Amino acid sequence: MAFAYVENESSAKIKVIGVGGAGGNAVNNMIDAKLRGVKFIVANTDRQALEASKAEVKIQIGKQLTEGLGAGADPSKGRDAALESADEIREALKDSHMVFITAGFGGGTGTGAAPVIAEICKDLGILTVAVASKPFSFEGKKREKQALEGLEKLHGITDTVIIIPNDRLRGIAPKGARMVDMFIKADEILHHSVKGITDLIMMPGHVNLDFADVKTTMQKSGKALMGIGIASGENRAVEAAERAISHPLLEDISISGAKAVLMNITSSSDLTLDEMTEASDRIHKEVGDDAEIIWGQTFDEELGDEIRITVIATGIGLDEPRVAANNIHHFDPVVQPIYHQQSAAVSRQGSQSSQGTARIIQPSSSGQIRTAAQASSEPVARGHLRVPTPEELANWNEFDSPVIVKHKKAVGDNDIMNNYSSMQFDNDDLEVPTFLRRKAD
């Protein structure tokens, strides 16, 4: 791992734009926390909410469309509002090096407008990180569906998406906790993620990073995980690292397999080399040897005995296997096995009169299914077919590919496709000749 001992003040322009009601609240909380080094913007269809915002720049999107009355939990209206005000949004974001978009998903303005704002950032060549919250389960399936659809759009546009499921707030809330306090907890995720990055660039320390280092990490695409760990005492470094990679407010994704990790260790100047090593080793052990780890250490004497570790891991899930089109094998129609000479003769007569000699694809002696291409180079099977053993019949459901049984309707041209695994068979049916079973069907 390379160490860069640099003392320079970055000129990177970082902006945070809160979209909709939840995004606006998050921005207010960051301003109250006196987050330095960033410019705050809010965008909303609700004029009243904008008036209560503490942000420097306020954009009322969709003035003509919504008349300042909100999007009515309709993402399409939120999207159209952002498109109406696209020029104003572009003007507010231009010249930025990095933009954080924060929004609550499931409603109208945040869900619909955030992807449009992300697209504008992309067109401007801005490094874009979205921090989005998912609705509580009690808010209903419709809002959940809208949230997932909006997040899917974000994943295709932004460099990194960090998701906070609101249901996780219930897991950390003490009995009787107020809702407003829990939402402030969720807003702290955004606060610490922005602070963790800005501190690396702007705060003094032994190991400072420039904006290019941050950009390298955040552009790895895939899923992202952002965690904060704070600890004090004898084992504070390891404990803070553990808490950072298992943060309770983040989605159920593991840091393992991440392509890049940005780690910031913030403490007073009494941090020891052993503590730095212990924390770094714990993160490195979790992500593996293939990850690109970029880290820095900054000072904040106000922390006292506490140590704060912020970890942002990106590129998670990029190695998950996907089914490619060239891995799908197409088989010729399979002739149903015939178990008696009489029914075999009837079947041969019918098939010969209609389409000639049928090709039969059957398991090889090794137990592997042969494709039509493999079977075409071998002699065509004729005469008697091997009757499956009782063990094979009992374990038919262990085959990898389900057999599809196709029936013709008595009236109409539509076929009925039944999955073999969902049908009930009786071994006695195998004793009935094929032509009688067809007639019964």
N, C-alpha and C positions, 0 to 999 in steps of 0.2 A: 504494500500500500504506500503510495507516494504522499509525502507531507509537503504542504506549501505554506511557508511562513511568510505571510504577506501582510503589509500594513497599508491599506489603501481604502479610500472612501468610495463606495460605488455610486454611480450616477444612474443606476437602474431605476426606471419609473414604474412603480408598482401601484396598481389601483384595485380597489375592492368595490364591486357593484352588487348591491342587494336588490333582488328582483321580487316584487310582490310584498305581501305583508310580513311573512316569515323572514325574508331576506332583509327587509328594512329593519326589523327588530334586531337581527344579528348585527347589522352595521351599527345601530345605536349602542349595543352592548360593547362592541369593540372600541367605539369612541369613548365610552365611559371608562374603559380599561386603559385608556391613554396609549393605544397602540401607535407607535411612531414609524415614520418612514413610508407611509402609504397615503394615497388620496382616496377619499370615500365618495361613492356615487350611489344614489338610489333611483330606481325606476319602478313606477307603479301606475296602475290605472285608477287608483283610489286617491283623489285629490286630498281628502281629509287626512289620510295616512301620511302623505308626502309633507303636509304642513307640520306634522309632529316629528318629522325626521330631523336629526342633528347633522346630517351629511352636508358637505360643502356644495355638492352638485345634486340637484333634484330634477328628475325628468318625468313629466307626466306623459305617459305614452298613451296613444289612442285617444287624443282629446275629442276628435270628432266622433269616433266610434262609440266610446263609452261615456262621454260627457263627464268624466271624472267620478263615475259611480261604481267603478270596479268591473271585473270580467264575469261576475256571476258564476264562478266555479266552472267556466267553460274554457278549456285550453285553446280551442280554435279562436275564440275572441281575444284571448291573451296574445296568441301568435299574430293575429291581424293588427292588434294594437301596436305591437313592437314593429311590425312592418311599416305601419303608418308613420312611426316616429324613427325610422331607421337612420335618417340623416342626422338627427339630433343625437342619437346614441353613438353614431360613428364619430361625430365631432368631439364628444366627451371622452372617447376611448383612444383617439389617435395619439400617436407618439408614445404609447405605453410599451414597456418591454414585457410586462407580465400583468395579467388580469385574473383576479379571483371572482368567480360568479357564485353567489350564494342565493339559494331559493328553497322554499318549501314546495315539494311536489305533491300533486293530487288535486290541487285547486285549479284556478283559471290563469291568473297572471304569471305566477312563477313557472308553472308547467308549460304554458304556451310560449311565453316570451323568452325564457332562458335559452332555449336552443337557437332562437333567432339572434340573440345577442352573442352567443358563442360563434355563430356563423360569421357575424360581422368581425369579431376578433380574429377569426381564421383568415378572412379576406385581408385584414390589416397586417397579418404575419405576427400576431401577438401570441406569446406563450400563454395558454389558457388552462386554468384549473377550476373545475366546478366542484362546489361542496353543496350537496343536496340532501335534504331530509325526506324520508318516506313517511307517509301518514300512519297514525295509529290504526290498529286493526278495527277498533270500534267505529272508525269513521266510515266504514263500509267498503264493499267490493268495488263500487264504481270509482271511488277516489283512488283505491289501490291500483286499479287497472289503468287509470289515467296517469298515475305516477310512473308506473312501469313503462308505459309507452313514451312518456316524456324523457325518462332516463335513457331509454334505448336510443333516442335521437341524440342525446348528449354524448353518449359513448362514441358515436360516429363522427363527432365534430371536435370535441375538446381534446387536449393533450392528456389530461388526467381527470378522472371523476372520483371523488370521495363521497361515499354514501353513508348517511347516518339514519338508521331505522329508529323512528320515535318510540317504537315498542320497547326498545332497550332501556328507555328511561325508567320503565316500571321495575326493571331488575336492579337498579341502583338507588331507587328512591326509598327513603325510610318511610315507615307508616305515618300517614298524615301529612306527607310533604305536599307543598302547594304546587299547582301546575306551573305557575310562573317561574318558580325556582328551578323546576326541571327543564324548562325551555332555556333558561339561562345556562344550565349545565351543557345542553346541546350546543348552544352558541359558543361555549368555551372551546369546542373542537375546532371551529373555524378560526377563532381568535389565536389559538396555539399553533395551528397549521401556518397561518400567515406570519405570526411572530417568529416561529421556528425558522422560516426562510429569510425573513428580513433581518433577523439577528445575525444569521450566518454571513450576510453580505455587509451589514452596516455596523454591527457592534464590534468593539475591540476584543481581541483575544489572541491566543497563541496560534490558532489555525483559522485563518479567514478564507472564505471562498468567494470567487467572483460570480457574476450572473451566468456566465457560460457554463460553470459547473452545475448550477441549479437547472439550467435549461437542458443539459445533457440527461439529467435524471428524469425530469418531468416529461420528456418526449418519448418515453418508452412505450406508451400506449398500454393496452390491456387494462386489467383492474388495478386499483390502487388502494393502499392501506395507509392510514395516517394514525399514529398513536402517540400519546404523551405519557411519560412516566415521571412521577415526582417522588423522591424518597429522601430520608435523612438518617443519620446514625451510622453504625459501623459498616454495614453492607449496602450503603446507599446506592452505589454505582450499579451493582448487579440487580438490585431490587427495582431501581428506576428503569433499567433496560427491560426487565421482565414485564413490568407494567406497560411499557410503551408498545410491546409487541402483542399484548393481550388486552387491549383497551376495551372496556365493556360496552362502549357506545358505537362500536364499529361493526360492520357486517361480519358474517361467519366466513371470512376468507383468511387464509394463512399467509404469513409473510414468506413462507418457504417457497422457493422457486421464483422469487422476484428477480427481474432482470437488472434492476438498479435500486439502490437505497441511498437516501439522503438522511444523514444523522447529525443532529446538532446536540452537543452537550453543553448546557449552560450551568454555571456554578460560580461561586466566589473564587478568588484567586488561590484558595488553599487546596484545590483539586490536585491529587497526586497522580504520578505517572501510572502507578499500579491500578488506581481506580479507572483511569482512562482506558487502560488495557483490558481490564475486566469487563467493562461495559461494551467495548468494541468487539471483544471476543464472543460475548453472548449473542450479539446481533449477527455476527459473522457465522456463528454455528447454526443459527436458525435459517439463514437464507442460503447457505451453501457456498461453494467455491466459485461458481460461475457468475455470481452477481457482481456488478460494478458498484462498489461502496464509496460514496463521497461523503466525507464527514468534516466537521469543524468543531471548534471549542471556543466559546465566548464567555466573557465575564459579566457577572451582575452581582455586585457586592450586597445588594439588598436581599439576596436569597439566604444569606447566612450559612447554616449547615445543610441546607437543601441542595439537591442536584436535580436538574430538570433535563430529561432526554426526550427529544422530539425525533420521531422516525417517520419518514415518508418512503414507502416502498412502491415501486411502479413496475409495470410489465408483468403483473401476476396473471397466470393462466394462459400465457401466449403459447406454451408448449402442450396444452391440452389437445389430445388427438381429435381430429375431425374426420368425418367420413367423406372421402373423396369420390368423385364420380367414377374414376377408373378402378376403384376398389369394389364396385358393385358388379357382381357376376350375373349375367342373364342366362337363364336355362331354357332349353327347348321344352315344350309341353311334355309333362311326364304322364306316361300311360299307367293307369291304376293297375296294380298287381292283380292277377287272376289266379285263383287258388284251386280250380278244378278243371279237368280236361274238357268237360262239356262246355262250361262258360268260356274257357279259353278259345275253343273252336268258334263259338258264336261271336266272340270279340274279334277274332282274326278275320272272319268272313265280313263283318261289318266294316272293319277298318280297311280291308283290301278293296272292297267295292267302292269306297269313298275316296281314299287317299293313298292307296298302296300300302306297302309294308310299314308298320309303325316302328319308330326308333324308341328304344327303351333305355332310360338312364337309371342305373341302380347302384347301390353301394358296392365298392370294390371289396376284395377279400381283406384289405387292411382296415376297413371300416370307414374310409374317407369317401365322401360324395364326389363323384366324377362329374366334370362339366360336360356340356354338349360337345364342346370342341375336342375334349379328350376322348369322348365316346365315339366321335365320328371316324376316328382312325382305327377303331377296333371292329371286329365282326359284329353284325347286328344280332341281337339276342332273339332267338326263336324258340318255339316249343314251350316246354314247361318252365315256369318261374319258381324260384325257391320260396317256400312258405316260411314266413317269419316264425321264429321260435317264440314260445310263451314269454320268455324273458324280454325279447325285443318288443313284443306287444305291450308288456307291462310298463316298459320304460320309454314308450314312444315320445313322451313329452320332453325328453332330454336332448332331442335334436336342436341344433342352433337355429335353424330356419323353420318357421311354422309352415305347415302344408295348408294351402288354400283349396277348399272344396267348392266347386262352382256348380250351381244348379240353374236350370232354366225355368222361368216362370211359365205356368200353364197358359196365361194370357199376358200379352205384352212382350216387348222386346228386351226388357231390362233383365240382366242377370243378377242372381243373388250370390254374393261372395261371402262365404263363411270361413272363419279362422278355425283350423283343425283343433287348436288347443282349447277352443271354447265350446266344442261339440261333445256330446256324450255318445259313446259307442259301446255296443255290447258285442262281445266276441262271437255270440251266436249269429249275429248278422253276417259274419264272414262265411257262414255255411249256405247262405241264400245265393243262388246263381245271380250273375250280374244283371241279366235281362229282367229278372223278377224284381230286383232292387230298384232298377231304373223305372220300371213300371209303377212301383209303389211310390217313388218320388214324384 
